[in-house]
Amino acid sequence: METGLVLPAGAFLFYLALVGWLLRRMERKIRTVRPVFPQWGVKLKGISKRVATATGKCDSCGGRVVGGS
């Protein structure tokens, strides 16, 4: 590797690692605040999450949904 590219390449790899870590951290935080359907014991996501947040009920069976922890 050329000497003039060592510092920029290292900075780029550091940047990629930082972005990856931040994305993983964001996904974990999003996962913890998803609404939970107590009958199934699962956290809702996608359209089910949006319907449950707006109505307070499961889009499949109409059961009451509680907020995430």
C-alpha positions as a Markdown table, in Angstrom:
| # | Residue | x | y | z |
|---|---|---|---|---|
| 1 | Met | 0.0 | 0.0 | 0.0 |
| 2 | Glu | 1.3 | 3.4 | -0.8 |
| 3 | Thr | 2.4 | 5.5 | 2.1 |
| 4 | Gly | 0.1 | 8.4 | 1.2 |
| 5 | Leu | -3.0 | 6.2 | 1.4 |
| 6 | Val | -2.4 | 4.7 | 4.8 |
| 7 | Leu | -4.0 | 7.6 | 6.8 |
| 8 | Pro | -7.1 | 8.1 | 4.5 |
| 9 | Ala | -7.7 | 4.3 | 4.3 |
| 10 | Gly | -7.5 | 4.0 | 8.1 |
| 11 | Ala | -9.8 | 7.0 | 8.6 |
| 12 | Phe | -12.3 | 5.4 | 6.1 |
| 13 | Leu | -12.3 | 2.1 | 7.9 |
| 14 | Phe | -12.8 | 3.8 | 11.2 |
| 15 | Tyr | -15.7 | 5.7 | 9.7 |
| 16 | Leu | -17.3 | 2.5 | 8.4 |
| 17 | Ala | -16.9 | 0.8 | 11.8 |
| 18 | Leu | -18.5 | 3.9 | 13.5 |
| 19 | Val | -21.4 | 4.0 | 11.2 |
| 20 | Gly | -22.0 | 0.2 | 11.6 |
| 21 | Trp | -21.9 | 0.5 | 15.4 |
| 22 | Leu | -24.3 | 3.5 | 15.3 |
| 23 | Leu | -26.8 | 1.6 | 13.0 |
| 24 | Arg | -26.7 | -1.5 | 15.3 |
| 25 | Arg | -27.3 | 0.7 | 18.3 |
| 26 | Met | -30.2 | 2.5 | 16.7 |
| 27 | Glu | -31.8 | -0.8 | 15.6 |
| 28 | Arg | -31.6 | -2.1 | 19.2 |
| 29 | Lys | -33.2 | 1.0 | 20.6 |
| 30 | Ile | -36.0 | 0.9 | 18.0 |
| 31 | Arg | -36.6 | -2.8 | 18.9 |
| 32 | Thr | -37.0 | -2.0 | 22.6 |
| 33 | Val | -39.8 | 0.6 | 22.1 |
| 34 | Arg | -42.0 | -1.5 | 19.7 |
| 35 | Pro | -45.5 | -2.3 | 21.1 |
| 36 | Val | -45.9 | -5.8 | 22.5 |
| 37 | Phe | -48.9 | -8.0 | 22.0 |
| 38 | Pro | -49.3 | -9.8 | 25.3 |
| 39 | Gln | -51.3 | -12.7 | 24.0 |
| 40 | Trp | -48.5 | -13.7 | 21.6 |
| 41 | Gly | -45.6 | -12.2 | 23.6 |
| 42 | Val | -44.0 | -10.7 | 20.5 |
| 43 | Lys | -43.1 | -7.2 | 19.5 |
| 44 | Leu | -45.0 | -5.9 | 16.5 |
| 45 | Lys | -43.3 | -4.3 | 13.5 |
| 46 | Gly | -44.1 | -2.9 | 10.1 |
| 47 | Ile | -47.8 | -2.2 | 9.4 |
| 48 | Ser | -48.8 | -4.1 | 12.5 |
| 49 | Lys | -46.8 | -1.7 | 14.6 |
| 50 | Arg | -48.4 | 1.4 | 12.9 |
| 51 | Val | -51.9 | 0.1 | 13.3 |
| 52 | Ala | -51.3 | -0.9 | 17.0 |
| 53 | Thr | -49.8 | 2.5 | 17.7 |
| 54 | Ala | -52.7 | 4.4 | 16.1 |
| 55 | Thr | -55.6 | 2.2 | 17.5 |
| 56 | Gly | -54.1 | 0.4 | 20.5 |
| 57 | Lys | -55.3 | -2.9 | 19.0 |
| 58 | Cys | -53.8 | -5.8 | 17.0 |
| 59 | Asp | -54.5 | -5.6 | 13.3 |
| 60 | Ser | -55.0 | -9.4 | 13.1 |
| 61 | Cys | -57.3 | -10.2 | 15.9 |
| 62 | Gly | -58.3 | -6.9 | 17.5 |
| 63 | Gly | -56.8 | -7.7 | 20.9 |
| 64 | Arg | -55.5 | -4.9 | 23.1 |
| 65 | Val | -51.8 | -4.1 | 22.6 |
| 66 | Val | -49.5 | -2.6 | 25.3 |
| 67 | Gly | -46.5 | -0.3 | 24.8 |
| 68 | Gly | -42.9 | -1.6 | 24.7 |
| 69 | Ser | -40.6 | -1.4 | 27.7 |
